[in-house]
Amino acid sequence: MKVAVIRFPGSNCDQDAFHSINDDLHLKAEYVWHEDTSLGGFDAVFIPGGFSYGDYLRCGAMASCAPIMNEVARFVKEGRPVIGVCNGFQVLCEAGLLPGALLLNEAQKFVCKDVFLMPINRTSFWTQGVDHALRIPIAHGEGRYVCDTETLERLKDGNKIAFRYVNQEGQATPEANPNGSVDNIAGVLNEQGNVLGVMPHPERATRAICGSTDGLQILQSLARIGVLA
Amino acid sequence: MTAPRAIIRPMAAITTEVYTSMGLIRDEYALILKLLGREPSYTELGMFAVMWSEHCGYKFSRPVLAAFKKYKEALEGEGLENAGVVDIGDGLGVTMKVESHNHPSAVEPYQGAATGVGGIIRDILTMGARPIALLNSLRFGPIEGDEVPAEVIDRNRYLFEHIVAGIAGYGNCVGVPTVGGEVGFHKRYSGNPLVNAMCVGMLKLDEITTASASGAGNPVIYLGSATGRDGIHGATFASAELDEESESKRPNVQIGDPFAEKLLIEATLEALQTGAIVAIQDMGAAGLTCSTIEMASKGKVGMSVNLDKVPMREADMSGYELMLSESQERMLAVAHKGREHEVLNVFHKWGLQAVVIGEVTGDGLVTVTRFGELEAKIDPTLLTDHCPTYQIPAAVPAYHKEAAAFKPESVPEADIRKSLLNLLAQPEIASKRWVFQQYDQEVQTQTMVRPAQGDAAVMAPRGTGKGLALKIDGNSRWTYLDPYTGGQLAVAEAARNVACTGAMPRAVTDGLNFGNPQDPEVFWQFKEAVQGIADAAEAMGTPVISGNVSFYNESELGEVPPTPLIGMLGVHEHADRAIGLGIPGGKCQLGLLWCPLRKVPHEGLGASSLLAYVHGKETGLPVPPDLEKELALCKLLAEAADSGWIVGAHDCSDGGFAVALAEMAIALGSGLSARLPGEAFNYTSRADARLFGELPGRVLVSLANEPGSKRLEARAREMGLGFVSNLGESTEPGVLRVVDTNESVHEWTLSELQSAYERSIPSLMAH
């Protein structure tokens, strides 16, 4: 089992994802350069956070056209697991591999703090191990998830909302919503359920010394790949 | 290409007007003529002007900075590089530095602050270290009240908003967490905010790089972004006072590209691993001039540079412009001859420019050509070693004498209840959540104690069990009223702050922000403060390993209060035993540790926040620290955390005991009940001086258990420190209750404290 951590110029959570998977989960991750054209030998893809290509255009827009993204699209189509965190979520939306888009936070400011996430879908590859609210950090300027009403209904009806922002008591209140996302949405799944996009950073919550290991709840799904194969 | 002409012709006739516009005075120009034995070319003159500016040449500060022992040794010995690295064991080193970007931020707050962050990151990077943490210290004019006109308040809010955004915009993008900082306000920062950024890096001790060029024939490589016309003479701009013309200097401010910086970090660290790099330096202040001159001078070699090869944003740039530009995200390296392609390949992979622009020469001269013409041919040591220094007469200002004559009985006793709520809501003291939530505090996943969780940030770097405690701190009111004591207090408090997380303080970097040093009263402030820092650093065993001086911080409203900032590194032998303020939500038993003081001038009210904010008076003298006891206190805190006797600690600072206690209650989210122990408060008969007096060396500790308290008590006695284990405890109802030594009881609800403390800055900055 080997996870590809995609490195775009300007990715800055690539090393965190790498260490999280290798050192904390004790699984295997390797970097894959944005100009590469093959994901041969890999079983899952992690698209990390950061500011790919500086994000001087719309966040994730440049990265969605990088050579490696054709391979990522193939991966998605084949039903293999792909996760995009923060900027990685933006990249997946821009690439059309996830529905919706991420806009500037409602408060117009970057925000970094811990949030609580309630797993909504609990059956997909990525979320079946999650059985309680998670405390995980966010760090983004453009994390307000939006989509049209039709898409939102489809997400709801199809059980494709992965996580909602909630308060400590587990309620999806407006105060618990850190960026103004529609319906408190923090993460969504694609139709097939193999692609997860989340704004909060599970890879930042895998070391007890840094305050929370709740991110393992999501990333531990990767351990099942070997077993399933 | 034709051979360069041997004789340098000035591009323009050098008149008094020309050199004074570059910031040089007549005697300095005369010295240049003497050193060269001829008239300089226009480009050479510009090179002298920047290298001899205060920003690069330290011409006013150098004689004073000799008070820093390690700095003096380094200047006389091997150079500053190794001096700037702290050995933390396991073959690992930590390096850190502060840099100011005050003037650029005053005229263009977002870019000024952003590029300040970028510059200090590159300073750390060129040591061969990976930048692992950023901190910053900011000062602004008032953002409320009637001390200054409404339009000045608006401008101050604008500067506050955009400087914070600039730091966030840059730091968040480059992927280095901003883990700590502080923000202060005073009317005399109006128009001249202070922006000091600190960066901390980690490296393997056997991989420290040098900036000393060597090896005739070795290629000189230009790395990073192209050179444009931005920031020309930025260093000179930093070395003059701001005036109404400053706005026209907006083009002197560089534009930052954090994306390029991120690539530069990764490419540089990767290129250093090839072993093909001999020496490397940032192109920061004074750009190509500073990097070529300093690298050649340090290595006692020459260097020839063909400016035509420099990547440029505009093809028609002159030699003068290329040498003086301060475009960001650039570096200069010397590679081993024949291995330059290894360096070039790495940079090209990361999409960065890397071009050989010259070579190291054996003639000891820096030779610069443009369009085949000689622009400069100069002995680099003339610029680095012959910068004149000035001994300015120091004069004690009248205000200091008045402060010494302050009589506490001249101010009425303050209302305790109202004063605490007032102080907690002062932007200087209030929660800075509005600020630090805009910073990515966690990228790199090594941040253990975050802002508002402890008195210092704690990093738990991967690959070692050790921890690093980091702090930047300074109190300009204390320093203004008594610069020597203020300097000492700054070191003692920063040390205490890192010790409050359980770390032993190890080293200091400083950011010294003052007015015009040619003013004898300002020079006195500077000299006294530096001496205070040097003496305290020596006593605490925390050498000053690096630093920055920023003068000419003045505007129409006069010079800024003297603001020396202390960046402190503490080391935890076991990161997992580091502590914060306490355990939120849990039960706690509070104790008080203190340094008994022989003398408490002005009953602890001098230079205090209470006097400033409740009585509107800036006078009296701050209480000097007992450095021997401060060191004992730090040792005991480190021992207590490591032994598990305490689970939280918080220093009493601005606003004294009562503010510290309220901050603890807010952080723990718990009601607290406390009784003042008489033996710690017998320095005064005033209730307000007990609750709000600012005495150094006092720490609230959250005790783990009874046996731990007993051990702590015994150790405190042995070390000559004061300690009580029954100061107070957490209580169920959300009330802070304080019983004074005279048995009077003061109460506040937790929610009124939280509201004053948490809502102050967000409500002032809402629009």
Boltz contact constraints between the chains, C-beta under 6 A:
constraints:
  - contact:
      token1: [A, 9]
      token2: [B, 263]
      max_distance: 6.0
  - contact:
      token1: [A, 9]
      token2: [B, 351]
      max_distance: 6.0
  - contact:
      token1: [A, 10]
      token2: [B, 259]
      max_distance: 6.0
  - contact:
      token1: [A, 10]
      token2: [B, 262]
      max_distance: 6.0
  - contact:
      token1: [A, 12]
      token2: [B, 175]
      max_distance: 6.0
  - contact:
      token1: [A, 12]
      token2: [B, 443]
      max_distance: 6.0
  - contact:
      token1: [A, 16]
      token2: [B, 445]
      max_distance: 6.0
  - contact:
      token1: [A, 51]
      token2: [B, 173]
      max_distance: 6.0
  - contact:
      token1: [A, 54]
      token2: [B, 259]
      max_distance: 6.0
  - contact:
      token1: [A, 109]
      token2: [B, 438]
      max_distance: 6.0
  - contact:
      token1: [A, 110]
      token2: [B, 168]
      max_distance: 6.0
  - contact:
      token1: [A, 110]
      token2: [B, 172]
      max_distance: 6.0
  - contact:
      token1: [A, 110]
      token2: [B, 438]
      max_distance: 6.0
  - contact:
      token1: [A, 111]
      token2: [B, 437]
      max_distance: 6.0
  - contact:
      token1: [A, 112]
      token2: [B, 437]
      max_distance: 6.0
  - contact:
      token1: [A, 112]
      token2: [B, 440]
      max_distance: 6.0
  - contact:
      token1: [A, 112]
      token2: [B, 441]
      max_distance: 6.0
  - contact:
      token1: [A, 113]
      token2: [B, 437]
      max_distance: 6.0
  - contact:
      token1: [A, 137]
      token2: [B, 442]
      max_distance: 6.0
  - contact:
      token1: [A, 139]
      token2: [B, 440]
      max_distance: 6.0
  - contact:
      token1: [A, 204]
      token2: [B, 442]
      max_distance: 6.0
  - contact:
      token1: [A, 204]
      token2: [B, 445]
      max_distance: 6.0
  - contact:
      token1: [A, 209]
      token2: [B, 448]
      max_distance: 6.0
  - contact:
      token1: [A, 209]
      token2: [B, 460]
      max_distance: 6.0
  - contact:
      token1: [A, 209]
      token2: [B, 576]
      max_distance: 6.0
  - contact:
      token1: [A, 210]
      token2: [B, 445]
      max_distance: 6.0
  - contact:
      token1: [A, 210]
      token2: [B, 448]
      max_distance: 6.0
